[in-house]
Amino acid sequence: MSRRMNFVMAAALFACAAGTPVRGEADHVGVYFDESALSSCASPMPLTTVNAYVVYSEPSVAEIIGYDFGIAVYQAFPQFYAPPPVQATTSACPATIPNLAQVSVRCSEPIPCGAHTTLLTLSLFWTRGLVYLDLTAAEAPLLPIAGPYVVLPDGSGMPFSNSHARAIIDGGFDVCEGLPTESWTWGAVKGLYR
């Protein structure tokens, strides 16, 4: 196989393992390219603005008053491409997000939680290259909780059921083609290449 094909297969398998959680799992969070939490991979045209969303899905609580997590945006080949500029806006209540590594939001009014609640909108001006958007723990969490978490109305924190989520802008490397957003077994993935 060519080096490019090996890279594409490795990137796709890595994204499958690290990306979207299994449907039906309560209290998960992810970075998606739609607010329904279905698409974690995008293939936009170069020189366009791409919106990504941090979505809290299948909540076990009716409302929250905030959240803490970080977002890492990086290129697969930093020697060739610079990371895209990113602007973040909160969806639930007005908040300033000066540093994506520290997304700490507290609202004065509770945020009602539906099946898929958008917590943050990220607007990236994508030029080219393979770009990863990783959900991480906040640089300096406000509560002593490991990993990303939501803040409940009583002020306590509740971690999301998954602590790592990734979205990919494939940059012409065809990583998105055939990339599942639902849970797959290793046998099903191997079957694609037989």
ZAMARGU-4260 file (C-alpha; in steps of 0.2 Angstrom, whole numbers, plus 5000, padded with zeros to 4 digits):
<rodrens>
0) 5000/5000/5000 | 5005/5018/4997 | 5011/5029/5012 | 4996/5040/5009 | 4984/5025/5010
5) 4992/5019/5026 | 4990/5036/5034 | 4972/5038/5029 | 4968/5020/5035 | 4977/5024/5052
10) 4969/5041/5054 | 4951/5033/5050 | 4954/5019/5063 | 4960/5031/5076 | 4945/5043/5073
15) 4933/5028/5075 | 4941/5023/5091 | 4943/5040/5099 | 4927/5049/5092 | 4909/5047/5094
20) 4902/5037/5109 | 4890/5023/5107 | 4872/5029/5105 | 4861/5027/5120 | 4875/5031/5132
25) 4869/5044/5144 | 4878/5060/5148 | 4890/5061/5133 | 4898/5076/5125 | 4906/5077/5108
30) 4912/5089/5095 | 4901/5088/5079 | 4898/5097/5063 | 4879/5097/5066 | 4869/5101/5081
35) 4860/5083/5081 | 4877/5075/5086 | 4878/5064/5070 | 4893/5070/5060 | 4910/5071/5068
40) 4919/5072/5051 | 4918/5086/5038 | 4925/5088/5020 | 4922/5107/5017 | 4929/5117/5002
45) 4945/5126/5005 | 4944/5144/5011 | 4927/5143/5020 | 4920/5145/5037 | 4916/5129/5046
50) 4905/5128/5061 | 4907/5114/5074 | 4897/5112/5089 | 4900/5105/5107 | 4884/5095/5110
55) 4879/5087/5127 | 4868/5072/5122 | 4857/5060/5131 | 4857/5070/5148 | 4852/5062/5164
60) 4847/5079/5171 | 4834/5091/5166 | 4845/5106/5168 | 4863/5113/5171 | 4870/5129/5175
65) 4887/5128/5167 | 4901/5117/5161 | 4920/5116/5161 | 4931/5108/5147 | 4945/5113/5135
70) 4946/5112/5116 | 4962/5108/5107 | 4963/5113/5088 | 4978/5107/5079 | 4984/5102/5062
75) 4990/5084/5057 | 5005/5092/5048 | 5010/5107/5058 | 5026/5109/5048 | 5015/5113/5032
80) 4999/5121/5039 | 4995/5133/5053 | 4980/5129/5064 | 4965/5138/5058 | 4959/5154/5068
85) 4944/5149/5079 | 4930/5160/5087 | 4920/5152/5101 | 4902/5157/5106 | 4891/5150/5120
90) 4874/5144/5115 | 4866/5145/5132 | 4871/5161/5140 | 4882/5176/5136 | 4900/5172/5141
95) 4917/5177/5134 | 4929/5163/5129 | 4946/5170/5127 | 4955/5154/5129 | 4949/5137/5121
100) 4959/5127/5133 | 4949/5134/5147 | 4930/5134/5143 | 4922/5138/5159 | 4904/5144/5158
105) 4892/5148/5173 | 4875/5155/5169 | 4863/5164/5180 | 4848/5155/5174 | 4847/5136/5172
110) 4850/5129/5155 | 4836/5116/5150 | 4843/5100/5143 | 4835/5092/5128 | 4841/5076/5119
115) 4855/5086/5111 | 4860/5102/5119 | 4872/5113/5110 | 4885/5120/5123 | 4897/5129/5112
120) 4898/5134/5093 | 4916/5135/5086 | 4918/5145/5069 | 4934/5140/5060 | 4941/5148/5045
125) 4948/5133/5036 | 4961/5135/5023 | 4967/5117/5020 | 4975/5102/5029 | 4969/5089/5041
130) 4962/5097/5056 | 4958/5089/5073 | 4946/5097/5086 | 4948/5088/5103 | 4938/5090/5118
135) 4949/5089/5133 | 4948/5093/5152 | 4950/5112/5156 | 4967/5119/5159 | 4962/5124/5177
140) 4945/5117/5181 | 4935/5127/5193 | 4929/5111/5203 | 4940/5096/5208 | 4933/5084/5195
145) 4944/5075/5182 | 4939/5078/5164 | 4926/5088/5156 | 4910/5090/5166 | 4893/5100/5168
150) 4889/5110/5183 | 4872/5105/5191 | 4860/5118/5198 | 4866/5114/5216 | 4884/5119/5211
155) 4891/5102/5211 | 4899/5095/5195 | 4895/5079/5185 | 4908/5072/5173 | 4902/5067/5156
160) 4902/5049/5153 | 4916/5050/5140 | 4931/5061/5143 | 4938/5062/5125 | 4929/5067/5109
165) 4936/5071/5092 | 4930/5079/5076 | 4940/5080/5060 | 4941/5091/5045 | 4948/5079/5032
170) 4957/5092/5021 | 4956/5081/5005 | 4963/5066/5013 | 4947/5056/5012 | 4947/5052/5030
175) 4928/5056/5031 | 4923/5044/5018 | 4915/5029/5026 | 4919/5035/5043 | 4905/5029/5055
180) 4897/5040/5068 | 4889/5025/5076 | 4897/5011/5086 | 4906/4998/5075 | 4915/4982/5080
185) 4933/4979/5074 | 4926/4965/5063 | 4915/4976/5054 | 4929/4989/5051 | 4940/4974/5045
190) 4926/4968/5033 | 4927/4985/5024 | 4945/4980/5017 | 4942/4962/5013
</rodrens>
